[in-house]
Amino acid sequence: MPDDRALAAAMLARDRKAAAEFVQRFSGPLVAYVRSRLQPRWEDVDDIVQDSFLTALRSIANYRGDSPLRAWLLGIARHKVEDHYRARLRLVELPEEGELAGDPGLDSLIDRANAGARASAILCSLPEHYRLVLLWRYWDQRSASEMAALTGKTVKSMERLLARARAEFRTQWLEKDKEVAA
């Protein structure tokens, strides 16, 4: 990490070569991380990556050198992705209808062998608001009340959205079961 500290100090001193090295060194991992979190809506990847780099350059004085510079930058990107999710979920309007009954057992479905690739394919095919709320819930381990607070929606509306997203995920999962069995 002494190399990271030296690079951060050079950037703080407004060394253009250091800033170029910073971008060159970390753009690959940063793009890969953001891309994995936004799949399949990759049109926003470049904007989030650029925003992450700009935030890092503006706040390089806050880098203490306790962790690798890459980890620090990916932490900034994680927050930018969360901001993106919050903004997208604020736009979601839910139809007024009753909650779906029963637990679709999403956790047990995901635990099946080879579920990762299959779950990813299904997530990519879901409507964006379903995909985002499921990623928030199961990837980021956020509760419905946390998601509601972050998006300005009610807890009930987030619970309804999660129920609908789980039901759609399960429907597509079971359809794939039928395809495999046939």
Helices and strands as residue ranges (DSSP letters): H 2-12, H 16-38, G 42-44, H 45-58, G 60-62, H 69-90, H 106-110, H 115-125, H 128-138, H 144-151, H 155-181
